[in-house]
């Protein structure tokens, strides 16, 4: 429309990213949110489910039900969606390495619902709509919930796409996910180029697999969706989305010959920037969330199809239902109270916007060409190029924040504040995951295994291994496993046997983040002097215990520690407390730094402390970084942790100085003036 009036565009899908503790509890939360006006579901799975472990696995300790809902078998998937008709729901599932498995369980639950209702299960499958995230390439770069090597992971993605295009035609089998790239440090151009290069790698693999006839390839392109991040620079974010639209249209037409403009449409969902939310003055996060939402809604030509907003207090811990409701209402006010949906695109013909979009497209193509010269996105992962580029970009961003060039209100500028009444009772300002969730989940797995047909399970797993050795599509064998009662850990374990596991490059080598100035020189001198007094160069072990794969903070600590003179031992993500302690003893380190953002700190860190004592290394100080509520931080210090750093501690150089002080105290050295 040219001006306001009664005709309005249909709003985007309004979602809330949710799920924790248990399937039954998450189901109640979903039904409550739907009753409040949410129009789609966005399911958060816990880290064991995402990385293919049952709740009783050693690596699952402390992680069950923390950042999402545990779904170790079909019985829990049934509970998760009880009373929610899946043929009427649009469901997004944040799942990657185990995407095929979770989609298979979702399909079987939908079929069971159809049978119970007396309808045709095949017709129900044709109605299912939603998305599995299933972009494994970005997992190697940012989020860390990969399991298998890149080639095997790509096969699982291709098989899922080929299966759904025929059998579940309204389903989006993959979200090409640039969201976590931005959180890992990507510039706008890197976000565009890395996402497009990933999409090219996926589409090339589907085409080359021979599973989809050439005449149906347009259907594949039409079901590829994207999941993006929207930062607070909302004008640039809006231009980024317009650049995405143009790039996708050109790539799919020119490279793949898709002639139907509807099939080339750029379809994307959004989670606005969660890691950009601040622990300091967290009330400021509300306006950040609003601005970030505007970046993906103001431009009709590049408007999101689905939006989920974080809660204002996510930097403090797990949001309460009321906090999630606040974010839901933010979307509803824009969609239903404002006049935004009554107008055509507001920026079409803007000289400023068109110039910015042109520049982004040119720069993105240049970076895409660079990745293509390396052999494509998979090769650029395996070589470490993409990861190193992200770590370097993130280091530059951190440097700008530390120097004050980039202002973060309430963090490095305008820090004076009135007391926040929302935080008067800090322990009540966030929700705590059910501490009994882990033991309950372990019991459900044991009970599930006790009542199933072991012969059927063995036969299904043997068939899965057989198909994995062939070139056949893995989805039918996976569905057989679901129906036989196989667990998430058993399905993943069988494929681990065939495909092996993988450790992605850390990306910290050769990167520097240190700003110039007296402060950094002073810390370098302190590191040198302390090392001289102790008779050797200071060694810092940076460890990621448990399944939390968000390694951005750990990587930046490792880079800055090396910059100031530490010898840094960083072995990447997904380590057990036993492995971390073994490395600390073997490397004879002066300090152990542990990074956890998943909420498992109260289980995993005391385990590390106990194991250090058992190994005769109780004199090695332990420091902790992550999203740690104040009450937990006090308990950790009482347990023996030397220092706790949270998102409000943004100054890496100051953190390095604190680490030196911790080492000097632990070794009986006088404090430095």
C-alpha positions as CSV (number, residue, x, y, z in Angstrom):
1,X,0.0,0.0,0.0
2,X,1.1,3.6,-0.6
3,X,-0.4,4.8,2.7
4,X,-1.9,3.5,5.8
5,X,-5.3,1.7,5.6
6,X,-7.3,-1.3,6.7
7,X,-5.3,-3.9,4.7
8,X,-2.4,-5.3,6.7
9,X,0.3,-7.8,5.9
10,X,0.2,-11.0,7.9
11,X,2.6,-10.9,10.9
12,X,5.7,-13.0,11.0
13,X,5.6,-16.2,13.1
14,X,5.9,-15.1,16.7
15,X,8.0,-17.6,18.7
16,X,9.9,-17.9,22.0
17,X,13.0,-20.1,22.2
18,X,12.1,-22.3,25.2
19,X,12.7,-25.7,26.9
20,X,14.5,-26.9,30.0
21,X,14.5,-29.4,32.8
22,X,12.0,-32.0,31.5
23,X,9.8,-32.8,28.5
24,X,6.6,-32.6,30.6
25,X,7.6,-29.2,32.1
26,X,8.6,-27.8,28.7
27,X,5.2,-29.0,27.3
28,X,3.4,-27.0,29.9
29,X,5.5,-24.0,29.1
30,X,4.8,-24.3,25.3
31,X,1.0,-24.6,25.9
32,X,1.1,-21.6,28.2
33,X,3.0,-19.5,25.6
34,X,0.6,-20.6,22.8
35,X,-2.3,-19.5,25.0
36,X,-0.6,-16.1,25.3
37,X,-0.6,-15.6,21.5
38,X,2.6,-17.2,20.4
39,X,2.1,-18.6,16.9
40,X,4.9,-21.1,16.5
41,X,7.2,-23.2,18.7
42,X,11.0,-22.9,19.0
43,X,12.4,-25.9,20.9
44,X,15.6,-25.7,22.8
45,X,17.2,-29.1,23.4
46,X,19.8,-29.7,26.1
47,X,23.4,-30.2,25.2
48,X,23.5,-34.0,25.7
49,X,20.6,-34.3,23.2
50,X,22.3,-32.0,20.8
51,X,25.6,-33.8,20.9
52,X,24.2,-37.3,20.9
53,X,24.6,-38.5,24.5
54,X,22.1,-40.1,26.9
55,X,21.7,-38.4,30.3
56,X,23.7,-41.1,32.0
57,X,26.9,-40.5,29.9
58,X,29.9,-39.1,31.7
59,X,29.9,-36.0,29.5
60,X,26.3,-35.3,30.2
61,X,27.1,-34.7,33.9
62,X,25.7,-31.3,34.9
63,X,24.3,-30.6,31.5
64,X,21.0,-32.4,31.5
65,X,18.0,-30.0,31.2
66,X,20.2,-26.9,31.5
67,X,20.1,-25.0,28.2
68,X,17.1,-27.0,26.8
69,X,14.9,-30.0,27.2
70,X,16.4,-33.6,27.4
71,X,14.9,-35.9,24.8
72,X,16.8,-39.2,25.0
73,X,14.0,-41.4,23.4
74,X,10.6,-41.4,21.7
75,X,8.8,-41.5,25.0
76,X,10.1,-38.1,26.0
77,X,9.3,-36.7,22.5
78,X,5.7,-37.8,23.0
79,X,5.6,-36.0,26.3
80,X,7.1,-32.9,24.8
81,X,4.3,-32.4,22.3
82,X,1.4,-34.0,24.2
83,X,-1.8,-32.1,23.4
84,X,-0.2,-30.0,20.7
85,X,-1.5,-31.1,17.2
86,X,1.7,-31.2,15.1
87,X,-0.1,-31.1,11.8
88,X,-1.4,-27.6,12.8
89,X,1.9,-26.3,14.4
90,X,5.0,-24.7,12.9
91,X,7.9,-26.0,15.0
92,X,11.5,-24.9,14.9
93,X,14.0,-27.3,16.4
94,X,17.5,-26.0,17.3
95,X,19.4,-29.2,16.6
96,X,22.4,-29.9,14.4
97,X,24.5,-33.0,14.7
98,X,21.5,-35.0,15.7
99,X,19.0,-33.2,13.5
100,X,18.0,-36.3,11.5
101,X,17.4,-38.2,14.7
102,X,15.2,-35.5,16.3
103,X,13.2,-35.0,13.1
104,X,12.6,-38.8,12.9
105,X,11.2,-38.8,16.5
106,X,9.1,-35.7,15.6
107,X,7.7,-37.5,12.5
108,X,6.8,-40.7,14.5
109,X,5.0,-38.6,17.1
110,X,3.0,-36.9,14.4
111,X,2.2,-40.3,12.8
112,X,1.0,-41.6,16.2
113,X,-1.2,-38.5,16.6
114,X,-2.7,-39.1,13.2
115,X,-3.4,-42.8,14.0
116,X,-5.0,-41.8,17.3
117,X,-7.2,-39.3,15.5
118,X,-8.2,-41.8,12.8
119,X,-6.5,-39.8,10.0
120,X,-3.9,-40.8,7.4
121,X,-0.3,-40.5,8.7
122,X,1.0,-39.9,5.2
123,X,-1.3,-36.9,4.9
124,X,-0.2,-35.6,8.3
125,X,3.4,-35.7,7.1
126,X,2.5,-33.7,4.1
127,X,1.1,-31.0,6.4
128,X,4.0,-30.8,8.8
129,X,5.7,-27.4,8.8
130,X,8.7,-26.2,10.7
131,X,12.5,-26.3,10.6
132,X,15.5,-28.3,11.8
133,X,18.5,-26.0,12.1
134,X,20.9,-28.7,10.8
135,X,23.7,-26.3,9.6
136,X,26.7,-28.3,10.8
137,X,29.4,-26.1,9.3
138,X,28.7,-23.2,11.7
139,X,29.0,-25.7,14.6
140,X,32.6,-26.2,13.7
141,X,33.1,-22.4,13.8
142,X,31.0,-21.1,16.7
143,X,28.6,-23.2,18.7
144,X,30.4,-26.5,19.0
145,X,27.6,-29.1,19.0
146,X,29.1,-31.1,16.1
147,X,29.9,-34.8,16.5
148,X,31.1,-36.3,13.3
149,X,33.8,-35.2,10.8
150,X,32.6,-32.7,8.1
151,X,32.0,-35.2,5.3
152,X,29.9,-37.5,7.4
153,X,28.0,-34.6,8.9
154,X,27.3,-33.2,5.4
155,X,26.0,-36.6,4.4
156,X,23.4,-36.6,7.3
157,X,22.3,-33.1,6.2
158,X,22.0,-34.1,2.6
159,X,20.1,-37.3,3.4
160,X,17.7,-35.3,5.6
161,X,17.1,-32.8,2.8
162,X,16.5,-35.5,0.2
163,X,14.1,-37.3,2.4
164,X,12.0,-34.3,3.4
165,X,11.6,-32.9,-0.1
166,X,9.7,-36.0,-1.1
167,X,8.1,-37.1,2.2
168,X,7.6,-34.0,4.3
169,X,7.4,-31.3,1.6
170,X,6.5,-28.3,3.8
171,X,9.3,-28.9,6.2
172,X,12.5,-26.8,6.1
173,X,15.2,-29.5,6.6
174,X,18.0,-27.0,7.2
175,X,18.5,-23.5,8.5
176,X,21.7,-22.0,7.1
177,X,22.6,-20.4,10.4
178,X,24.6,-17.2,10.4
179,X,23.3,-16.3,13.9
180,X,26.2,-17.9,15.8
181,X,28.7,-16.5,13.3
182,X,28.0,-13.0,14.4
183,X,28.2,-14.0,18.1
184,X,31.6,-15.7,17.3
185,X,32.9,-12.4,15.9
186,X,31.8,-12.3,12.3
187,X,31.7,-8.9,10.6
188,X,28.6,-8.2,8.5
189,X,30.5,-9.2,5.4
190,X,31.8,-12.4,6.9
191,X,28.3,-13.3,8.1
192,X,27.0,-12.9,4.6
193,X,29.8,-14.7,2.9
194,X,30.2,-17.6,5.3
195,X,26.5,-18.2,5.3
196,X,26.2,-18.1,1.5
197,X,29.3,-20.3,1.1
198,X,27.7,-22.8,3.5
199,X,24.5,-22.8,1.5
200,X,26.5,-23.4,-1.7
201,X,28.3,-26.3,-0.1
202,X,25.0,-27.9,1.0
203,X,23.2,-27.4,-2.3
204,X,26.2,-28.7,-4.2
205,X,26.3,-31.8,-2.0
206,X,22.6,-32.4,-2.5
207,X,22.9,-32.0,-6.3
208,X,26.0,-34.2,-6.5
209,X,24.4,-37.0,-4.3
210,X,22.0,-37.9,-7.1
211,X,19.1,-38.3,-4.6
212,X,17.0,-35.5,-6.0
213,X,16.1,-35.4,-9.7
214,X,17.2,-32.3,-11.5
215,X,13.6,-31.2,-12.2
216,X,12.9,-31.2,-8.4
217,X,16.0,-29.2,-7.5
218,X,13.9,-26.0,-7.3
219,X,11.9,-27.6,-4.6
220,X,15.1,-28.2,-2.6
221,X,16.1,-24.5,-3.0
222,X,12.5,-23.5,-1.9
223,X,12.9,-25.4,1.4
224,X,16.3,-23.9,2.3
225,X,15.8,-21.4,5.1
226,X,18.2,-19.2,7.0
227,X,18.5,-18.3,10.6
228,X,20.2,-14.9,11.2
229,X,21.4,-12.7,14.0
230,X,20.2,-9.1,14.4
231,X,22.6,-6.8,16.2
232,X,22.0,-3.4,17.7
233,X,23.3,-1.5,14.6
234,X,19.9,-1.9,13.2
235,X,20.4,0.2,10.0
236,X,23.3,-1.9,9.0
237,X,21.4,-5.1,10.0
238,X,18.5,-4.1,7.8
239,X,20.9,-3.5,4.9
240,X,22.5,-6.9,5.6
241,X,19.1,-8.5,5.2
242,X,18.5,-6.8,1.9
243,X,22.0,-7.9,0.8
244,X,21.1,-11.5,1.8
245,X,17.9,-11.3,-0.4
246,X,19.9,-10.2,-3.4
247,X,22.8,-12.7,-3.0
248,X,20.4,-15.6,-2.6
249,X,18.4,-14.7,-5.6
250,X,21.5,-14.3,-7.8
251,X,23.2,-17.5,-6.5
252,X,20.2,-19.7,-6.9
253,X,19.4,-18.5,-10.4
254,X,22.9,-18.3,-11.8
255,X,24.5,-21.3,-10.1
256,X,21.6,-23.7,-9.9
257,X,19.3,-22.5,-12.7
258,X,16.2,-22.0,-10.5
259,X,13.8,-20.0,-12.7
260,X,10.8,-19.6,-10.4
261,X,11.2,-16.4,-8.3
262,X,9.1,-17.9,-5.6
263,X,11.5,-20.8,-5.2
264,X,14.4,-18.3,-5.0
265,X,12.8,-16.3,-2.2
266,X,15.1,-15.7,0.7
267,X,13.2,-17.1,3.8
268,X,14.7,-16.5,7.2
269,X,14.0,-16.6,10.9
270,X,15.6,-14.4,13.5
271,X,16.9,-14.6,17.1
272,X,18.1,-11.2,18.0
273,X,21.5,-10.9,19.6
274,X,21.6,-12.8,22.9
275,X,25.3,-12.6,23.6
276,X,25.2,-8.8,23.1
277,X,23.0,-8.5,26.1
278,X,24.7,-7.2,29.2
279,X,24.8,-8.3,32.8
280,X,25.5,-4.7,33.9
281,X,22.4,-2.6,33.8
282,X,20.4,-5.4,32.2
283,X,17.3,-3.2,31.9
284,X,19.1,-1.6,28.9
285,X,18.7,-4.9,27.1
286,X,15.0,-4.2,26.5
287,X,15.7,-1.3,24.2
288,X,18.5,-3.3,22.6
289,X,16.1,-6.1,21.8
290,X,13.6,-3.6,20.3
291,X,16.2,-2.0,18.1
292,X,17.4,-5.4,16.9
293,X,13.9,-6.5,16.1
294,X,13.4,-3.4,14.0
295,X,16.4,-4.3,11.8
296,X,14.6,-7.4,10.5
297,X,11.0,-6.0,10.3
298,X,11.1,-2.4,9.0
299,X,12.0,-3.5,5.4
300,X,9.1,-5.4,3.9
301,X,11.3,-6.6,1.0
302,X,13.6,-8.3,3.5
303,X,11.3,-9.0,6.5
304,X,11.8,-12.0,8.7
305,X,9.4,-14.9,8.4
306,X,9.7,-15.8,12.0
307,X,11.2,-14.0,15.1
308,X,12.1,-15.1,18.5
309,X,13.4,-12.6,21.1
310,X,15.6,-13.3,24.1
311,X,14.6,-12.0,27.5
312,X,16.1,-9.0,29.1
313,X,17.8,-11.0,31.9
314,X,19.4,-13.8,29.8
315,X,22.9,-12.5,30.7
316,X,22.1,-13.2,34.3
317,X,20.7,-16.7,33.9
318,X,17.6,-18.7,32.9
319,X,14.6,-16.4,32.1
320,X,11.4,-16.9,34.0
321,X,8.0,-17.3,32.1
322,X,7.2,-13.7,32.9
323,X,10.4,-12.6,31.3
324,X,9.6,-14.6,28.2
325,X,6.2,-13.1,28.1
326,X,7.7,-9.6,28.1
327,X,9.7,-10.5,25.0
328,X,6.5,-12.0,23.4
329,X,4.6,-8.8,24.1
330,X,7.4,-6.7,22.4
331,X,6.7,-8.6,19.2
332,X,2.9,-8.3,19.5
333,X,3.0,-4.5,20.1
334,X,5.0,-4.0,16.9
335,X,2.9,-6.5,14.9
336,X,-0.6,-5.5,16.1
337,X,-0.5,-2.0,17.6
338,X,1.9,-0.2,15.2
339,X,1.1,0.5,11.6
340,X,4.2,-1.1,10.2
341,X,2.4,-3.9,8.4
342,X,0.2,-1.4,6.5
343,X,2.9,-0.1,4.2
344,X,5.1,-1.3,1.3
345,X,8.8,-1.3,1.8
346,X,10.0,1.9,3.5
347,X,13.5,1.9,2.0
348,X,13.0,1.0,-1.7
349,X,14.7,3.8,-3.7
350,X,16.8,5.1,-0.8
351,X,20.1,6.2,-2.1
352,X,21.8,5.6,1.3
353,X,20.4,2.1,1.7
354,X,21.1,1.0,-1.9
355,X,24.7,2.2,-1.7
356,X,25.2,0.3,1.6
357,X,23.6,-2.9,0.2
358,X,25.7,-2.6,-3.0
359,X,28.9,-2.4,-1.0
360,X,27.9,-5.3,1.2
361,X,27.1,-7.5,-1.8
362,X,30.4,-6.6,-3.5
363,X,32.4,-7.4,-0.4
364,X,30.5,-10.6,0.3
365,X,31.2,-11.9,-3.2
366,X,34.9,-11.1,-2.8
367,X,35.0,-13.2,0.4
368,X,32.9,-16.0,-1.1
369,X,35.5,-16.1,-4.0
370,X,38.3,-16.4,-1.4
371,X,36.5,-19.4,0.2
372,X,35.8,-21.0,-3.1
373,X,39.5,-20.8,-4.0
374,X,40.2,-22.7,-0.8
375,X,37.9,-25.5,-2.0
376,X,34.6,-24.3,-0.5
377,X,33.2,-24.0,3.0
378,X,34.0,-27.5,4.2
379,X,37.7,-27.1,3.1
380,X,37.8,-23.7,4.7
381,X,36.6,-25.3,8.0
382,X,39.1,-28.1,7.9
383,X,42.0,-25.7,7.1
384,X,41.1,-23.5,10.0
385,X,40.7,-20.4,7.7
386,X,37.1,-19.6,8.7
387,X,37.6,-20.2,12.4
388,X,40.8,-18.1,12.5
389,X,39.1,-15.3,10.7
390,X,36.2,-15.2,13.2
391,X,38.6,-15.3,16.2
392,X,40.6,-12.4,14.7
393,X,37.4,-10.4,14.0
394,X,36.2,-11.1,17.6
395,X,39.5,-10.0,19.0
396,X,39.2,-6.7,17.1
397,X,35.7,-6.2,18.4
398,X,36.9,-6.8,22.0
399,X,39.7,-4.4,21.5
400,X,37.3,-1.6,20.3
401,X,35.2,-2.2,23.4
402,X,38.2,-2.1,25.8
403,X,39.5,1.1,24.3
404,X,36.0,2.7,24.4
405,X,35.9,3.1,20.6
406,X,32.7,0.9,20.7
407,X,30.5,2.1,23.5
408,X,28.4,-0.3,25.5
409,X,26.0,1.6,27.7
410,X,26.3,0.6,31.3
411,X,29.4,-1.4,30.6
412,X,32.2,0.8,29.4
413,X,30.2,4.1,29.4
414,X,27.4,5.7,31.4
415,X,28.1,3.2,34.2
416,X,26.5,5.4,36.9
417,X,23.1,3.9,37.7
418,X,20.2,3.9,40.1
419,X,19.5,0.6,41.9
420,X,17.4,-1.7,39.7
421,X,14.2,-2.7,41.4
422,X,13.9,-5.7,39.0
423,X,17.1,-7.0,40.7
424,X,16.2,-6.3,44.3
425,X,16.0,-10.0,44.9
426,X,18.7,-11.3,42.5
427,X,18.1,-14.9,43.3
428,X,14.4,-14.5,42.3
429,X,15.2,-12.4,39.1
430,X,16.1,-15.6,37.2
431,X,14.7,-19.1,37.1
432,X,16.8,-22.1,38.2
433,X,16.7,-25.3,36.2
434,X,15.2,-28.2,38.1
435,X,18.2,-29.7,40.0
436,X,16.4,-33.1,39.9
437,X,16.2,-33.0,36.1
438,X,19.3,-35.0,35.6
439,X,18.5,-37.9,38.0
440,X,14.9,-38.0,36.6
441,X,16.2,-38.2,33.0
442,X,18.5,-41.0,33.9
443,X,15.7,-42.9,35.5
444,X,13.5,-42.4,32.4
445,X,16.2,-43.8,30.2
446,X,16.7,-46.8,32.4
447,X,12.9,-47.4,32.6
448,X,12.6,-47.0,28.8
449,X,15.3,-49.6,28.1
450,X,13.8,-52.0,30.5
451,X,10.4,-52.1,28.7
452,X,11.5,-52.3,25.1
453,X,12.3,-55.2,22.8
454,X,16.1,-55.6,22.9
455,X,16.1,-57.8,19.8
456,X,14.3,-55.1,17.8
457,X,16.8,-52.5,19.1
458,X,19.8,-54.6,18.2
459,X,18.4,-55.3,14.7
460,X,17.7,-51.6,14.1
461,X,21.1,-50.5,15.2
462,X,22.8,-53.2,13.1
463,X,20.8,-52.0,10.1
464,X,21.8,-48.4,10.8
465,X,25.5,-49.4,10.8
466,X,25.0,-51.3,7.6
467,X,23.4,-48.3,5.8
468,X,26.1,-46.0,7.2
469,X,28.6,-48.1,5.3
470,X,26.7,-47.7,2.1
471,X,25.5,-44.7,0.0
472,X,21.9,-45.3,0.9
473,X,19.8,-42.6,2.6
474,X,20.0,-42.9,6.4
475,X,16.6,-41.6,7.2
476,X,14.6,-44.9,6.8
477,X,17.1,-46.7,9.0
478,X,16.9,-43.9,11.5
479,X,13.1,-44.1,11.6
480,X,13.4,-47.8,12.2
481,X,15.6,-47.1,15.2
482,X,13.0,-44.6,16.6
483,X,10.2,-47.1,16.3
484,X,12.3,-49.8,17.9
485,X,13.0,-47.7,21.0
486,X,16.7,-46.8,20.3
487,X,17.9,-43.9,22.5
488,X,19.6,-40.7,21.3
489,X,23.0,-41.9,22.7
490,X,22.6,-45.3,21.0
491,X,21.8,-43.8,17.6
492,X,24.7,-41.4,17.8
493,X,27.0,-44.1,19.2
494,X,26.4,-46.4,16.3
495,X,27.2,-43.6,13.9
496,X,30.3,-42.6,15.9
497,X,31.5,-46.2,15.4
498,X,31.2,-45.8,11.6
499,X,32.1,-42.2,11.1
500,X,34.4,-41.4,13.9
501,X,34.5,-38.1,15.9
502,X,36.1,-34.8,15.1
503,X,37.8,-32.0,16.9
504,X,37.6,-28.7,15.0
505,X,40.5,-26.2,14.8
506,X,40.5,-23.7,17.8
507,X,41.5,-20.8,15.6
508,X,43.6,-19.1,18.3
509,X,47.0,-19.6,16.6
510,X,48.5,-16.5,15.1
511,X,45.8,-14.1,16.3
512,X,46.6,-11.0,18.5
513,X,44.1,-8.9,20.3
514,X,46.2,-6.7,22.5
515,X,45.6,-2.9,22.4
516,X,48.6,-0.7,22.7
517,X,49.2,1.3,25.9
518,X,50.6,1.4,29.4
519,X,48.1,-1.1,30.9
520,X,49.1,-4.0,28.6
521,X,52.8,-3.2,29.0
522,X,52.3,-3.3,32.8
523,X,50.7,-6.7,32.7
524,X,53.3,-8.1,30.3
525,X,56.0,-7.0,32.8
526,X,54.1,-8.6,35.7
527,X,53.8,-11.9,33.8
528,X,57.6,-11.8,33.0
529,X,58.6,-10.9,36.6
530,X,56.4,-13.6,38.1
531,X,57.7,-16.2,35.7
532,X,61.3,-15.2,36.6
533,X,60.5,-15.5,40.3
534,X,59.0,-18.9,39.9
535,X,61.8,-20.0,37.6
536,X,59.9,-20.6,34.3
537,X,57.4,-19.0,32.0
538,X,53.9,-18.8,33.4
539,X,51.5,-21.5,32.0
540,X,47.7,-21.1,31.9
541,X,45.4,-23.9,31.0
542,X,42.1,-22.7,29.5
543,X,39.5,-25.5,29.7
544,X,36.0,-26.0,28.5
545,X,34.5,-28.8,30.7
546,X,31.2,-30.5,29.8
547,X,29.3,-30.0,26.5
548,X,29.1,-26.2,26.3
549,X,30.5,-25.4,22.9
550,X,30.3,-21.6,23.1
551,X,34.0,-21.1,23.1
552,X,34.2,-17.4,22.1
553,X,35.1,-16.2,25.5
554,X,37.6,-18.9,26.2
555,X,39.3,-18.2,22.8
556,X,39.6,-14.5,23.6
557,X,41.1,-15.3,27.0
558,X,43.6,-17.6,25.4
559,X,44.6,-15.1,22.8
560,X,45.0,-12.2,25.3
561,X,46.9,-14.5,27.8
562,X,49.4,-15.4,25.0
563,X,49.7,-11.7,24.1
564,X,50.7,-10.8,27.6
565,X,53.3,-13.5,27.8
566,X,51.6,-16.6,29.2
567,X,52.2,-20.0,27.6
568,X,48.7,-21.1,26.9
569,X,47.4,-24.6,26.8
570,X,44.0,-24.7,25.1
571,X,42.6,-28.0,23.8
572,X,39.2,-26.8,22.6
573,X,35.8,-27.8,23.8
574,X,34.0,-30.8,25.3
575,X,36.4,-32.1,27.9
576,X,35.7,-34.1,31.0
577,X,37.0,-32.8,34.4
578,X,39.3,-35.9,34.4
579,X,40.8,-34.8,31.1
580,X,41.3,-31.2,32.2
581,X,43.0,-32.3,35.4
582,X,45.2,-34.7,33.6
583,X,46.3,-31.9,31.2
584,X,46.9,-29.5,34.1
585,X,49.2,-32.1,35.9
586,X,51.0,-33.2,32.7
587,X,51.6,-29.6,31.6
588,X,52.5,-28.5,35.1
589,X,50.4,-25.3,34.8
590,X,50.4,-22.3,37.2
591,X,46.6,-21.8,36.8
592,X,43.5,-23.5,35.4
593,X,40.9,-21.3,33.8
594,X,37.5,-22.9,33.2
595,X,34.8,-21.4,30.9
596,X,31.2,-22.5,31.2
597,X,28.1,-20.8,29.8
598,X,25.6,-23.6,30.0
599,X,24.8,-23.4,33.7
600,X,26.7,-26.6,34.6
601,X,29.3,-24.8,36.7
602,X,28.0,-26.0,40.1
603,X,28.4,-29.7,39.1
604,X,31.6,-29.6,36.9
605,X,33.8,-27.1,38.7
606,X,33.7,-28.8,42.1
607,X,34.5,-32.0,40.3
608,X,37.7,-30.4,38.8
609,X,38.6,-29.1,42.3
610,X,38.2,-32.5,43.8
611,X,40.3,-34.2,41.1
612,X,43.1,-31.6,41.4
613,X,43.2,-32.4,45.2
614,X,43.3,-36.2,44.5
615,X,46.1,-35.6,42.0
616,X,48.2,-33.7,44.5
617,X,47.7,-30.4,42.7
618,X,45.5,-28.6,45.1
619,X,48.0,-25.7,45.1
620,X,47.1,-25.0,41.4
621,X,44.6,-22.1,41.5
622,X,41.3,-22.4,39.6
623,X,39.5,-19.4,38.1
624,X,36.1,-19.5,36.4
625,X,34.4,-17.5,33.7
626,X,30.9,-17.7,32.4
627,X,27.2,-16.9,33.1
628,X,27.4,-17.4,36.9
629,X,24.8,-16.0,39.2
630,X,26.1,-14.2,42.3
631,X,24.9,-16.9,44.7
632,X,26.7,-19.5,42.7
633,X,29.8,-17.4,42.5
634,X,29.9,-17.1,46.3
635,X,29.5,-20.9,46.6
636,X,32.3,-21.5,44.1
637,X,34.7,-19.2,45.9
638,X,33.8,-20.9,49.2
639,X,34.6,-24.3,47.5
640,X,38.1,-23.1,46.6
641,X,37.8,-21.2,43.3
642,X,40.2,-18.3,43.3
643,X,38.2,-15.9,41.1
644,X,35.0,-15.8,39.2
645,X,34.6,-13.6,36.1
646,X,31.2,-12.9,34.5
647,X,30.1,-11.0,31.4
648,X,30.4,-7.7,33.3
649,X,34.2,-8.3,33.4
650,X,34.8,-7.2,29.8
651,X,38.3,-5.9,30.3
652,X,40.6,-8.8,29.2
653,X,43.8,-6.9,30.2
654,X,42.4,-6.4,33.7
655,X,41.4,-10.1,33.9
656,X,45.0,-11.0,33.0
657,X,46.3,-8.8,35.8
658,X,43.9,-10.6,38.2
659,X,45.2,-14.0,37.0
660,X,48.8,-12.9,37.8
661,X,47.7,-11.8,41.3
662,X,46.0,-15.2,41.8
663,X,49.2,-17.0,40.7
664,X,51.4,-14.9,43.0
665,X,49.1,-15.5,46.0
666,X,48.9,-19.2,45.4
667,X,52.7,-19.4,45.3
668,X,53.4,-17.2,48.3
669,X,54.8,-14.2,46.4
670,X,54.3,-10.6,47.5
671,X,51.6,-8.6,45.6
672,X,52.9,-6.4,42.8
673,X,52.5,-2.7,43.5
